[in-house]
Amino acid sequence: MKKAYKISVAITSILIALITIVACSSTKEVYTPVPDTEVASSEEEFKIEKSGAQLWGEVCNRCHIAPSPADYNDTDWETISLHMRVRANLTEKESKKIEEFLKSAN
Amino acid sequence: MKKLILTLFVFAFGYQVYGQTYNTFEPSKTQFMLRGYGHTGFEYMDTGDEEESTFLGAAFAPIFLYKHSDRLMFEAELEFVLEGNELEVGLEYADVMYVLNKNMTVRAGKFLLPFGTFMERLHPAWINRLPTRPLGFGHDGIAPSSGIGVELRGAFDLGGPKLNYSVYSTNGPRLKDGSEEPEEAGILKFQNYEDNNLAKAYGGRIGVLPFSDSSAELGFSAYSTSGTGKEDSQYEDVGAFLFALDFSYVKPISPLKGIVDIKAQYNNSNVDTATFIEVHEDGDAEEYSFDNQSNSFYAQISYRPTMAGSDFMKKLEFVGRYSDFNAPEGAEWEETSVQYAFGLNYWLSWRSVVKFSYQTTETEGGHDGDGITNTDGLFLHWAIGF
């Protein structure tokens, strides 16, 4: 058991270090500047992002039935979104888009 | 002079009078919310020798959310349950959390442990599709539900697939040495509010959502400590290593005209072998030890015909669950249990459900005796989230 404990402590420490490095280094977008027109055209061509409504249907249903937007007001949805982002370990993009959809549809 | 005084008075107090009369109702920067859930119902149990039926007093679990800013929040959940003619009050969790960056949040306090997904995400009565928990969870369960400590957690978008993680350190479990309850010697208790030794528990979970529609999630959790016994006792260095594997699949399937929801979790607990003392009825004491390994498993499938033509059918849900639990051979609490549960739910709204279920459990050993007991139960529960 001592061995398992030492291994798990080592793995945990390595994970914390790696995650911290990756998480902190990924807060700024690293990119090569390109003309605005080029970015716009390439985004239109290749980037098909999911809408908040689509994410609301996919993500919330993983644990419970997706909530009705009308049940809470905008300020409540902001609180609930932050709570659910941490509780369900959602990505920032998921929680923000779902929050925007719920606030637009209530 | 009078005009001057009147003008000054209007300037001095006019704004406050206006502000009091016409409240703009703009949202404040800080927000406080009361949420939670409750449930009540009726249960009938038949163990072969004994039959019981009872209406259940309502259980009430208020959740307090205080959002201090877009990054800082406090959350707490209380649980009020009427059990054994007494009101039991529990603190499920109470923690403060801070979003460090888009991929990392830190939590501190008493928080639900991400050991698998059932206790952290699925146990509330309005989310759990059946009125009962699978074997291996809850009282005398082997899966830890909450802990006091500090945690880092977050998620990464991998451009379609997603990855979420959490790593934490808590006070860890407490080993029951049998001095108070000899029949429970060797069981880990996770309600370790004030640490009984210097050893801390370390653990974490990694979850992978391989598909861009987030329909499937695979998770691996681990939890380890080098000491579970009281400091300076012979059990101080009795370590433990637990792990869990979890799986989730939720997807609307057009040919089935509904949503299929599959959940599964395997828990394994391995505690260092220790020597305990059994006192016989004649007063003689005998030392004994056993290989302290336990495991439990559950798999659940539910189906909601959300694309059916009838509004009534759309609100129905069919559930089936298998679970088993194996406690160590040689322990006073040695047990092998298998349980099947079937349910029919009616959703009044997205957060209010009436659950009707039948459950049959075959138990060999356990606290109640050495033989095999079969327990059948009928449950009618009504749960609501708010």
Interface residues (C-beta under 8 A of the other chain):
Chain A: M1 K2 A4 Y5 S8 V9 I11 T12 L15 I16 I19 T20 V22 A23 C24 S26 T27 K50 E58 V59 N61 R62 C63 H64 I65 A66 P67 S68 D74 T75 D76 E78 T79 I80 L82 H83 R85 V86 R87 A88 N89 L90 T91 E92 K93 E94
Chain B: P27 Q31 M33 R35 L65 K67 D70 M73 E75 M97 V99 L100 N101 K102 N103 M104 T105 R107 P114 E120 R121 L122 W126 I127 L152 R153 G154 A155 F156 D157 K162 N164 Y165 S166 V167 S169 Y202 G203 G204 G207 S212 D213 S214 S215 E217 A222 S224 T225 S226 G239 A240 F241 S248 V250 I259 D261 N270 V271 D272 W347 S349 W350 R351 G385
